[in-house]
Amino acid sequence: MMEAFEEYRAAVPPSSALDETVDSIREALESGQEEAVILTEDGIPAAMVRYRYEEDAIYFFRLSVIPPRRKRGYARRLIQWVEQRGRSKGLPISRCKVRQSVSRNLMLYENMGYEVKDQELVVRPEGSVKALILEKKLGP
């Protein structure tokens, strides 16, 4: 995840993913606050996504593919996996959040049937960023 999000270090503000640590992620996973799935290529981690269950949705975040493994459909496969996980739990919605300025991510989600449902201004000491909340209805 850190390798994949490194490109956002120069963004204003930098991605909050870069503030996370192995220990903070491990604690969230071990406490059950969230779950994760890792996609490997030749036994080496290539992509991952974290997710949690909300009242009416499966919410995924920190979707990341390391740069040398991009353009292989891994992000799409992980999103489909999350959606299936949500369906298996009987949840009607898959939800994510994306920086409005990262058009390639927005295009991926929209091409997979996600629609912008809301927006928010994330204010941090390093600066503010507009985020879009996207949702997709999960059918049976």
Secondary structure as UniProt FT lines:
FT   HELIX           2..5
FT   HELIX           6..8
FT   TURN            9..10
FT   HELIX           16..19
FT   HELIX           22..30
FT   TURN            31..32
FT   STRAND          35..41
FT   TURN            42..43
FT   STRAND          44..53
FT   STRAND          57..65
FT   HELIX           67..69
FT   HELIX           74..88
FT   TURN            89..90
FT   STRAND          93..99
FT   TURN            100..101
FT   HELIX           103..111
FT   TURN            112..113
FT   STRAND          115..124
FT   TURN            125..126
FT   STRAND          127..137
//
